[in-house]
Amino acid sequence: MTSLAAPAVAFSSAPEADEPHSLVMRFGADRPLRMDAGVALAPFQIAYQTYGTLNADKSNVVLVCHALTGDQHVANVHPVTGKEGWWDVMIGPGKPIDTDRFFVICSNVIGGCMGSTGPASTNPATGRPYGLDLPVVTIRDMVRAQAMLLDALGIDTLFCVLGGSMGGMQVLQWAASYPERVFSAIPIATASRHSSQNIAFAEVGRQAVMADPDWRGGRYYEAGVRPEKGLGVARMAAHITYLSDAALHEKFGRRLQNRAAPTFSFDADFQIESYLRHQGRSFVQRFDANSYLYLTRAMDYFDLAADYGGRLADAFKGSRSRFCLISFTSDWLFPTAETRAVVHALNAGGASVSFVEIETDKGHDAFLLDVPELFATVRSFLKSAAHKRGLA
Amino acid sequence: MNDMTPHRPARDAARVDLVLVADMVEKGARVLDVGCGDGQLLRLLAEERGVDGRGIELSQRGVNDCVAKGLSVIQGDADADLAAYPDDAFDYVILSQTLQATHRPKVVLENMLRIGRKAIVSFPNFGHWRIRAQIAFKGRMPVTENLAWSWYDTPNIHFCTIRDFVALAGEADARIERAVALEAGGKPIGFSAPWAFWNLFGEQAVFLLSRSKGGH
């Protein structure tokens, strides 16, 4: 417990934290990240992936912003899980975000655990992981860091910035913070703020992590343990919010798991229990518990209107970006009403905005799944935006 | 692919009432088309009048068609969504063949005149002699070529006649700047004809309205 010796290798609990299987942009003391918490974070790093080819005038850049448990491995085999990228259905040659035409960038958010500076990263001041010594991160910090990455890559404007859920929050923040750098934006299944209910669910997840004795006040890395049980429970609870009642009913109903009758025990008798336990177990293999605390907190703090005197419309005043917002009928975590509020604010600000509510029973997770109407909307919006942008 | 392949000028293919509406819009104006369907009118307006157009459409399919054409259209409806728009946001707010399907036509019209400097409304005339004849002689709710639904499954819940609409415009503090009635063949009826004549022979009508002084 008291050993302060810095280990020579990355902590096993977050193997990708310092030296990820990814491109990495490192920012030294001369280029700190000025965080909303009032701290200038330096040095720091951003892990990112790219797909496709940057054109000569750098006008074909698409920035993908990932959600809470996503990462930069959006369209390649994941280095930890060995599974295909989390938006492989959306991004690739000939796909809605066509890598034959666009240069796609996706970076791990600040506070994450896949190679961008986060709580599992080594704090250069101590030689140990930051743990809770990392300042609390905001959505705006994430976007600031992404803007610094683009600066470092010599990219001025984004042809499009898009993402779902927490990724959608970043998209809205991009449009508000850097309107002149955003030609078009696709916020999906998102909101301009975390609702009270959203915060409540996030808090349940955090308390589950913190209640695990292996969490050790966030200093579990040095002890060689992980709060797997707590993080697993957090994931199980959150996963329910990503699905709809109808989808759960259809997929699992009250069916029993590999047994003919209830066992009169607390085994996972029901398929849904078994499924959730599996979700929890597999999640802890790839995600850092402290990152989960930081990123859910970032979403809690997000309230775009509050940054503009309480008027959301003022966040987008005079915006010349083209917007296409997408929501899903069965998403009760980020319901359509939240998207509609953003649409009305954009309209009030005179922005060019389209909005589609897609009918599906797949819940919040629909943005990650094979939903043809989603692909059709993204494809057609990008096509007309590319036409307007003069992209061949 | 529609937006990049050569196509016939929108006017050739457009419905006659849409052309009539388009002719009422000043060049370069800001326009909101409520119930814009697949975007035919918005496209016509963009091509012929160079307008900065926005749309509201109820059906997902219609919205997708519009987005594919590069139009800025949101999914929503006239009854619920107009209230969220600020005053004077547009030069024109257009309601094309949709008034009769709204829940509260008067509120919709008032919102249109609040959001836009001018409002353009086109609607089927329930006072047309064919419709009157069906009720009078058959004793059944009218079903015509243009209004092909039975009473129990029609989305058109608030039909009105041309004279009804003139009265509504008055109640909504609107000034009628222009009005055109189209006969069954799509030909405009002479301007000098009295309302009663229009009301009998106009199959549909297009009104250009503005706020009367003090009305808001």
Interface residues (C-beta under 8 A of the other chain):
Chain A: A313 R322 C324 L325 R340 V343 H344 N347 A348 G350 S352 V353 S354 F355 V356 E357 I358 E359 E373 A376 T377 S380 F381 K383 S384 A385 H387 K388
Chain B: M1 D3 M4 R54 Q60 V63 N64 C66 V67 A68 K69 G70 L71 S72 V73 I74 Q75 G76 D81 A84 Y85 P86 A89
